[in-house]
Amino acid sequence: MLRYKEQDSDAPEDPDNEGTYTVQPGDSLWSIAEKCLGDGSRWAEIQKVNGLDGTAIFPGQVLIIPGASNGPLKDATPDVVNDVVHGVYGNGTERIAALERAGYNAQSVQDQVEECYAVAQSCLRYIRGNEQYLNTIVYLIRNLM
């Protein structure tokens, strides 16, 4: 599962999103590899790190660009934590390598994922004793966010 975000095709890439690329109309993996990696023949690296089965990509799709981040590693963001939980970056050592290629501090991301799991487990322990309030709890969580 890749995350998608709406973006004006004329808008410049977000400098805080170093290590990712948002697909624009008319892009191909080859053209993205030319823009981001300096060599279109490296398109398969982008395909592999993003877990794509083929070459189909869509405007608005956010792709990880391998080795694109040259700056300091970034800490976890809610979007990255969500992507990790949904398997976007793979599992185990594959996940660590993919996060680092995308410019993220893998340990920071993992710490945030573990914190989210701990909160979810705590919520489940409460809900198990109060199933009759489940709809109310879900409603409150949605409206408090």
Z-matrix of the N, CA and C atoms (Angstrom, degrees):
N
C 1 1.449
C 2 1.526 1 108.57
N 3 1.301 2 117.05 1 122.88
C 4 1.456 3 121.49 2 175.47
C 5 1.516 4 109.33 3 -101.31
N 6 1.310 5 115.85 4 148.64
C 7 1.452 6 117.10 5 176.98
C 8 1.518 7 108.66 6 -85.47
N 9 1.298 8 115.13 7 148.42
C 10 1.439 9 121.57 8 178.91
C 11 1.515 10 108.45 9 -120.71
N 12 1.324 11 116.91 10 147.40
C 13 1.455 12 119.36 11 173.61
C 14 1.505 13 108.30 12 -141.84
N 15 1.314 14 114.72 13 145.00
C 16 1.450 15 119.98 14 177.57
C 17 1.521 16 108.63 15 -72.87
N 18 1.312 17 117.02 16 134.00
C 19 1.453 18 119.91 17 177.66
C 20 1.510 19 109.08 18 -151.05
N 21 1.313 20 116.19 19 137.19
C 22 1.455 21 121.97 20 176.43
C 23 1.523 22 107.43 21 -64.82
N 24 1.319 23 117.59 22 128.91
C 25 1.463 24 120.32 23 -176.40
C 26 1.525 25 112.38 24 -63.97
N 27 1.348 26 117.99 25 -20.52
C 28 1.455 27 120.40 26 178.20
C 29 1.527 28 112.39 27 -89.83
N 30 1.337 29 116.67 28 -7.62
C 31 1.464 30 120.29 29 -177.37
C 32 1.527 31 109.81 30 -75.38
N 33 1.327 32 117.54 31 141.96
C 34 1.459 33 119.54 32 177.40
C 35 1.517 34 110.70 33 -70.06
N 36 1.322 35 116.04 34 157.68
C 37 1.454 36 120.46 35 176.27
C 38 1.521 37 109.55 36 -61.27
N 39 1.307 38 116.87 37 143.70
C 40 1.456 39 123.06 38 178.32
C 41 1.529 40 109.00 39 -71.73
N 42 1.351 41 119.20 40 121.23
C 43 1.452 42 120.53 41 -178.28
C 44 1.521 43 112.50 42 -64.66
N 45 1.336 44 118.39 43 -22.11
C 46 1.463 45 120.62 44 177.37
C 47 1.517 46 111.38 45 -76.90
N 48 1.336 47 118.02 46 -9.57
C 49 1.451 48 122.05 47 -179.80
C 50 1.521 49 111.47 48 -98.82
N 51 1.335 50 117.79 49 29.13
C 52 1.451 51 121.73 50 179.15
C 53 1.526 52 108.78 51 -54.49
N 54 1.323 53 117.16 52 132.85
C 55 1.456 54 120.98 53 -178.30
C 56 1.522 55 112.49 54 100.24
N 57 1.330 56 117.66 55 -5.53
C 58 1.458 57 121.04 56 175.27
C 59 1.525 58 108.53 57 -131.16
N 60 1.307 59 115.02 58 162.87
C 61 1.466 60 121.07 59 177.70
C 62 1.519 61 107.71 60 -140.82
N 63 1.320 62 116.82 61 132.16
C 64 1.460 63 121.75 62 176.58
C 65 1.520 64 108.37 63 -93.22
N 66 1.328 65 116.00 64 120.23
C 67 1.462 66 122.50 65 -177.12
C 68 1.527 67 109.89 66 -62.27
N 69 1.327 68 115.02 67 133.02
C 70 1.460 69 123.55 68 178.69
C 71 1.535 70 108.83 69 -107.71
N 72 1.336 71 118.09 70 158.30
C 73 1.468 72 120.28 71 176.87
C 74 1.542 73 109.99 72 -54.47
N 75 1.312 74 116.51 73 135.04
C 76 1.455 75 121.69 74 178.06
C 77 1.520 76 114.58 75 89.59
N 78 1.334 77 117.74 76 -8.77
C 79 1.466 78 120.65 77 179.15
C 80 1.522 79 111.29 78 -71.10
N 81 1.317 80 114.80 79 152.57
C 82 1.463 81 122.42 80 170.51
C 83 1.523 82 105.81 81 -133.11
N 84 1.319 83 117.20 82 166.27
C 85 1.469 84 118.68 83 177.07
C 86 1.532 85 109.94 84 -59.30
N 87 1.325 86 117.29 85 -37.44
C 88 1.469 87 121.42 86 178.92
C 89 1.527 88 110.39 87 -60.99
N 90 1.356 89 116.81 88 -49.80
C 91 1.470 90 119.34 89 -177.10
C 92 1.522 91 111.65 90 -66.43
N 93 1.330 92 117.08 91 -34.30
C 94 1.467 93 120.42 92 177.58
C 95 1.525 94 109.73 93 -67.41
N 96 1.335 95 117.12 94 -41.40
C 97 1.465 96 120.35 95 177.75
C 98 1.527 97 110.44 96 -63.00
N 99 1.351 98 117.36 97 -38.14
C 100 1.466 99 120.36 98 176.62
C 101 1.525 100 110.98 99 -62.37
N 102 1.358 101 116.31 100 -47.24
C 103 1.469 102 121.24 101 -178.42
C 104 1.516 103 112.56 102 -65.87
N 105 1.326 104 116.04 103 -45.27
C 106 1.467 105 120.26 104 -169.51
C 107 1.526 106 114.39 105 -95.42
N 108 1.319 107 116.54 106 -29.85
C 109 1.461 108 119.99 107 -176.16
C 110 1.526 109 112.46 108 -114.26
N 111 1.343 110 115.99 109 -6.26
C 112 1.454 111 119.99 110 177.68
C 113 1.514 112 114.65 111 79.60
N 114 1.337 113 118.26 112 6.42
C 115 1.462 114 121.33 113 -177.37
C 116 1.527 115 108.52 114 -156.44
N 117 1.327 116 116.61 115 110.11
C 118 1.453 117 121.46 116 -178.50
C 119 1.515 118 114.13 117 -59.42
N 120 1.343 119 116.67 118 -28.07
C 121 1.463 120 119.08 119 -178.45
C 122 1.534 121 112.16 120 -69.92
N 123 1.337 122 116.95 121 -5.44
C 124 1.472 123 120.55 122 177.50
C 125 1.524 124 112.20 123 -90.60
N 126 1.343 125 117.64 124 14.38
C 127 1.457 126 122.49 125 -178.27
C 128 1.524 127 112.66 126 -56.44
N 129 1.332 128 117.60 127 -33.90
C 130 1.473 129 120.65 128 -177.59
C 131 1.528 130 111.85 129 -65.18
N 132 1.347 131 117.76 130 -26.31
C 133 1.470 132 120.63 131 176.88
C 134 1.530 133 109.50 132 -65.23
N 135 1.329 134 116.10 133 -41.04
C 136 1.469 135 120.55 134 178.78
C 137 1.525 136 109.05 135 -67.41
N 138 1.327 137 116.35 136 -42.19
C 139 1.462 138 121.13 137 178.63
C 140 1.531 139 110.22 138 -58.56
N 141 1.315 140 116.85 139 -46.60
C 142 1.461 141 121.29 140 -176.11
C 143 1.527 142 112.32 141 -67.11
N 144 1.335 143 117.67 142 -48.97
C 145 1.465 144 120.24 143 -175.99
C 146 1.526 145 111.88 144 -65.17
N 147 1.336 146 116.95 145 -22.88
C 148 1.459 147 120.87 146 179.42
C 149 1.528 148 112.62 147 -96.85
N 150 1.333 149 116.87 148 -0.18
C 151 1.462 150 120.63 149 177.66
C 152 1.515 151 113.96 150 65.67
N 153 1.338 152 116.70 151 31.92
C 154 1.461 153 120.72 152 -179.50
C 155 1.524 154 109.82 153 -81.78
N 156 1.333 155 117.11 154 135.71
C 157 1.460 156 121.28 155 178.38
C 158 1.522 157 111.86 156 -79.05
N 159 1.312 158 116.61 157 -32.22
C 160 1.457 159 121.63 158 -179.36
C 161 1.519 160 109.92 159 -129.71
N 162 1.326 161 115.23 160 -151.75
C 163 1.466 162 119.34 161 -179.49
C 164 1.521 163 112.62 162 -110.75
N 165 1.331 164 117.11 163 4.89
C 166 1.469 165 120.31 164 -178.84
C 167 1.528 166 110.25 165 -71.09
N 168 1.323 167 115.79 166 126.92
C 169 1.465 168 122.89 167 174.97
C 170 1.519 169 107.58 168 -134.48
N 171 1.332 170 116.76 169 161.99
C 172 1.451 171 120.82 170 -173.09
C 173 1.519 172 111.14 171 -134.40
N 174 1.342 173 118.07 172 142.91
C 175 1.465 174 120.34 173 176.91
C 176 1.533 175 110.53 174 -53.29
N 177 1.322 176 115.74 175 133.95
C 178 1.460 177 121.71 176 -178.74
C 179 1.513 178 113.10 177 96.04
N 180 1.311 179 117.28 178 -15.61
C 181 1.460 180 121.34 179 179.14
C 182 1.527 181 108.56 180 -69.87
N 183 1.330 182 116.98 181 135.10
C 184 1.463 183 121.57 182 179.33
C 185 1.523 184 107.92 183 -100.02
N 186 1.328 185 115.37 184 119.99
C 187 1.464 186 121.43 185 -178.84
C 188 1.519 187 110.70 186 -108.17
N 189 1.318 188 116.21 187 142.50
C 190 1.459 189 121.93 188 172.14
C 191 1.521 190 106.83 189 -78.09
N 192 1.321 191 116.35 190 133.76
C 193 1.462 192 120.91 191 177.74
C 194 1.533 193 107.04 192 -107.13
N 195 1.329 194 117.58 193 113.55
C 196 1.466 195 120.20 194 -176.63
C 197 1.522 196 111.81 195 -63.84
N 198 1.319 197 115.41 196 132.60
C 199 1.463 198 121.04 197 175.81
C 200 1.512 199 114.43 198 67.86
N 201 1.336 200 118.71 199 16.16
C 202 1.459 201 120.43 200 -175.85
C 203 1.517 202 113.24 201 -80.97
N 204 1.305 203 117.30 202 -22.70
C 205 1.459 204 119.64 203 -176.24
C 206 1.523 205 110.51 204 -86.98
N 207 1.319 206 116.22 205 121.11
C 208 1.460 207 120.97 206 178.43
C 209 1.520 208 111.63 207 -109.19
N 210 1.322 209 116.91 208 -7.77
C 211 1.453 210 121.21 209 -177.77
C 212 1.516 211 111.40 210 -90.78
N 213 1.342 212 116.57 211 -170.54
C 214 1.456 213 119.90 212 177.88
C 215 1.525 214 110.04 213 -65.35
N 216 1.325 215 115.99 214 152.28
C 217 1.454 216 120.35 215 -179.80
C 218 1.523 217 110.35 216 -66.43
N 219 1.337 218 115.66 217 139.27
C 220 1.457 219 121.36 218 -178.49
C 221 1.521 220 109.80 219 -90.23
N 222 1.347 221 115.37 220 148.58
C 223 1.454 222 120.41 221 175.98
C 224 1.522 223 110.12 222 -77.54
N 225 1.323 224 115.01 223 171.16
C 226 1.457 225 121.78 224 -177.74
C 227 1.523 226 111.56 225 -61.41
N 228 1.325 227 114.58 226 145.94
C 229 1.461 228 121.93 227 171.20
C 230 1.531 229 105.81 228 -122.73
N 231 1.326 230 118.12 229 159.09
C 232 1.476 231 119.21 230 178.43
C 233 1.528 232 113.13 231 -56.21
N 234 1.341 233 117.78 232 -38.43
C 235 1.467 234 120.16 233 179.03
C 236 1.525 235 111.73 234 -63.05
N 237 1.339 236 116.55 235 -41.83
C 238 1.464 237 119.89 236 -179.00
C 239 1.524 238 110.07 237 -68.26
N 240 1.332 239 117.16 238 -42.63
C 241 1.468 240 120.73 239 178.39
C 242 1.530 241 109.15 240 -59.98
N 243 1.327 242 117.47 241 -43.95
C 244 1.463 243 121.67 242 177.69
C 245 1.535 244 110.40 243 -60.33
N 246 1.329 245 116.94 244 -44.24
C 247 1.467 246 120.66 245 179.37
C 248 1.530 247 111.52 246 -62.99
N 249 1.336 248 117.21 247 -39.34
C 250 1.469 249 120.44 248 178.92
C 251 1.520 250 109.82 249 -63.43
N 252 1.331 251 116.63 250 -46.23
C 253 1.461 252 120.75 251 -179.66
C 254 1.534 253 110.57 252 -60.75
N 255 1.337 254 117.47 253 -33.81
C 256 1.460 255 121.44 254 -179.92
C 257 1.531 256 113.08 255 -89.49
N 258 1.324 257 118.27 256 5.77
C 259 1.458 258 121.51 257 173.32
C 260 1.513 259 116.35 258 82.35
N 261 1.343 260 118.71 259 12.03
C 262 1.463 261 120.86 260 -178.29
C 263 1.527 262 111.07 261 -59.31
N 264 1.317 263 117.01 262 -37.66
C 265 1.463 264 120.87 263 -176.56
C 266 1.534 265 112.84 264 -94.72
N 267 1.312 266 117.58 265 11.86
C 268 1.461 267 120.40 266 179.50
C 269 1.524 268 111.54 267 81.64
N 270 1.331 269 116.03 268 -160.55
C 271 1.459 270 122.08 269 -177.54
C 272 1.521 271 111.00 270 -130.23
N 273 1.337 272 116.44 271 158.89
C 274 1.458 273 122.76 272 173.51
C 275 1.516 274 113.59 273 56.59
N 276 1.336 275 115.78 274 -135.04
C 277 1.464 276 120.16 275 -176.98
C 278 1.529 277 111.23 276 -66.70
N 279 1.326 278 117.07 277 -28.69
C 280 1.467 279 121.04 278 175.72
C 281 1.528 280 109.70 279 -60.75
N 282 1.347 281 116.77 280 -41.08
C 283 1.467 282 121.91 281 179.51
C 284 1.522 283 110.26 282 -63.81
N 285 1.315 284 117.29 283 -46.23
C 286 1.475 285 121.38 284 -178.74
C 287 1.522 286 110.03 285 -59.57
N 288 1.328 287 116.74 286 -47.83
C 289 1.464 288 120.69 287 -179.14
C 290 1.528 289 111.40 288 -63.33
N 291 1.341 290 117.44 289 -42.47
C 292 1.465 291 121.02 290 -179.21
C 293 1.526 292 110.80 291 -65.57
N 294 1.337 293 117.69 292 -40.88
C 295 1.466 294 120.62 293 178.06
C 296 1.519 295 110.66 294 -63.46
N 297 1.313 296 116.99 295 -43.72
C 298 1.463 297 119.95 296 -179.11
C 299 1.522 298 111.52 297 -68.07
N 300 1.333 299 117.43 298 -37.48
C 301 1.473 300 119.74 299 175.64
C 302 1.520 301 110.53 300 -62.52
N 303 1.338 302 116.71 301 -32.58
C 304 1.462 303 120.88 302 179.43
C 305 1.524 304 111.53 303 -83.06
N 306 1.334 305 117.23 304 0.35
C 307 1.457 306 120.79 305 174.91
C 308 1.511 307 115.38 306 92.08
N 309 1.346 308 117.97 307 13.49
C 310 1.461 309 120.54 308 -178.47
C 311 1.523 310 111.85 309 -101.46
N 312 1.328 311 115.16 310 148.47
C 313 1.451 312 122.22 311 173.00
C 314 1.525 313 106.04 312 -76.31
N 315 1.329 314 116.43 313 105.28
C 316 1.468 315 121.34 314 -174.00
C 317 1.528 316 111.47 315 -59.84
N 318 1.326 317 118.21 316 -36.38
C 319 1.465 318 120.68 317 -179.69
C 320 1.530 319 110.54 318 -66.85
N 321 1.324 320 117.09 319 -41.59
C 322 1.464 321 121.35 320 177.56
C 323 1.530 322 110.41 321 -60.51
N 324 1.322 323 115.88 322 -44.19
C 325 1.463 324 120.35 323 179.79
C 326 1.525 325 109.72 324 -63.88
N 327 1.332 326 116.82 325 -46.62
C 328 1.461 327 120.49 326 -178.97
C 329 1.526 328 111.01 327 -61.51
N 330 1.336 329 117.31 328 -39.79
C 331 1.469 330 120.93 329 177.91
C 332 1.527 331 110.56 330 -60.21
N 333 1.341 332 116.99 331 -42.28
C 334 1.460 333 120.67 332 179.97
C 335 1.528 334 111.37 333 -68.66
N 336 1.335 335 117.05 334 -37.78
C 337 1.460 336 120.38 335 177.68
C 338 1.527 337 109.32 336 -62.74
N 339 1.342 338 116.71 337 -45.33
C 340 1.464 339 120.51 338 179.83
C 341 1.526 340 111.44 339 -63.08
N 342 1.333 341 117.35 340 -37.68
C 343 1.462 342 120.88 341 177.14
C 344 1.531 343 110.17 342 -63.75
N 345 1.334 344 117.00 343 -41.57
C 346 1.463 345 120.48 344 178.23
C 347 1.525 346 111.15 345 -63.37
N 348 1.345 347 117.03 346 -41.83
C 349 1.460 348 120.18 347 177.33
C 350 1.527 349 110.77 348 -62.02
N 351 1.332 350 117.25 349 -41.71
C 352 1.469 351 120.77 350 179.96
C 353 1.525 352 110.69 351 -62.25
N 354 1.325 353 117.33 352 -42.60
C 355 1.465 354 120.81 353 178.70
C 356 1.531 355 109.46 354 -64.80
N 357 1.335 356 117.25 355 -43.18
C 358 1.463 357 120.79 356 179.82
C 359 1.531 358 111.00 357 -62.06
N 360 1.345 359 116.74 358 -41.73
C 361 1.463 360 120.18 359 178.96
C 362 1.524 361 110.91 360 -64.78
N 363 1.320 362 116.48 361 -39.36
C 364 1.462 363 120.79 362 177.66
C 365 1.531 364 110.33 363 -62.36
N 366 1.331 365 116.07 364 -43.89
C 367 1.469 366 120.09 365 177.72
C 368 1.524 367 110.96 366 -61.70
N 369 1.329 368 116.54 367 -42.66
C 370 1.467 369 119.62 368 -179.89
C 371 1.520 370 111.91 369 -63.67
N 372 1.343 371 117.34 370 -38.60
C 373 1.467 372 119.84 371 178.08
C 374 1.524 373 109.87 372 -60.99
N 375 1.306 374 117.72 373 -40.27
C 376 1.460 375 121.28 374 178.73
C 377 1.527 376 110.54 375 -67.82
N 378 1.321 377 116.27 376 -46.48
C 379 1.465 378 121.01 377 -176.35
C 380 1.521 379 111.03 378 -63.23
N 381 1.341 380 117.53 379 -36.70
C 382 1.470 381 119.87 380 -178.11
C 383 1.523 382 112.15 381 -57.76
N 384 1.302 383 117.27 382 -30.30
C 385 1.459 384 119.32 383 177.70
C 386 1.518 385 113.13 384 -91.40
N 387 1.308 386 116.82 385 -5.83
C 388 1.464 387 120.81 386 -174.32
C 389 1.529 388 111.78 387 -136.99
N 390 1.338 389 116.81 388 43.78
C 391 1.457 390 120.87 389 -176.26
C 392 1.533 391 112.61 390 -55.32
N 393 1.318 392 116.24 391 -31.60
C 394 1.462 393 119.21 392 -177.49
C 395 1.530 394 111.64 393 -64.03
N 396 1.339 395 117.16 394 -17.56
C 397 1.469 396 121.20 395 -179.53
C 398 1.531 397 112.85 396 -102.40
N 399 1.329 398 117.93 397 7.89
C 400 1.457 399 121.37 398 -174.52
C 401 1.531 400 112.24 399 -55.44
N 402 1.316 401 118.59 400 -48.68
C 403 1.469 402 120.44 401 -179.61
C 404 1.519 403 111.28 402 -60.70
N 405 1.332 404 117.05 403 -39.68
C 406 1.463 405 120.76 404 178.72
C 407 1.519 406 110.72 405 -65.79
N 408 1.331 407 116.93 406 -41.39
C 409 1.466 408 121.29 407 180.00
C 410 1.530 409 110.07 408 -63.46
N 411 1.323 410 117.83 409 -46.48
C 412 1.464 411 121.80 410 179.01
C 413 1.525 412 110.31 411 -61.04
N 414 1.327 413 116.88 412 -43.76
C 415 1.462 414 120.73 413 178.14
C 416 1.521 415 110.69 414 -59.12
N 417 1.315 416 117.02 415 -46.27
C 418 1.464 417 120.81 416 -178.70
C 419 1.534 418 111.31 417 -63.92
N 420 1.315 419 117.14 418 -42.28
C 421 1.471 420 120.15 419 179.82
C 422 1.525 421 109.56 420 -61.96
N 423 1.319 422 117.25 421 -46.40
C 424 1.476 423 120.13 422 -179.38
C 425 1.515 424 111.68 423 -61.37
N 426 1.315 425 116.76 424 -38.62
C 427 1.467 426 120.06 425 -176.38
C 428 1.521 427 113.25 426 -84.53
N 429 1.312 428 118.26 427 -14.68
C 430 1.457 429 120.94 428 177.08
C 431 1.520 430 112.14 429 -88.29
N 432 1.325 431 116.75 430 -14.62
C 433 1.476 432 120.21 431 -176.60
C 434 1.489 433 111.28 432 -78.61
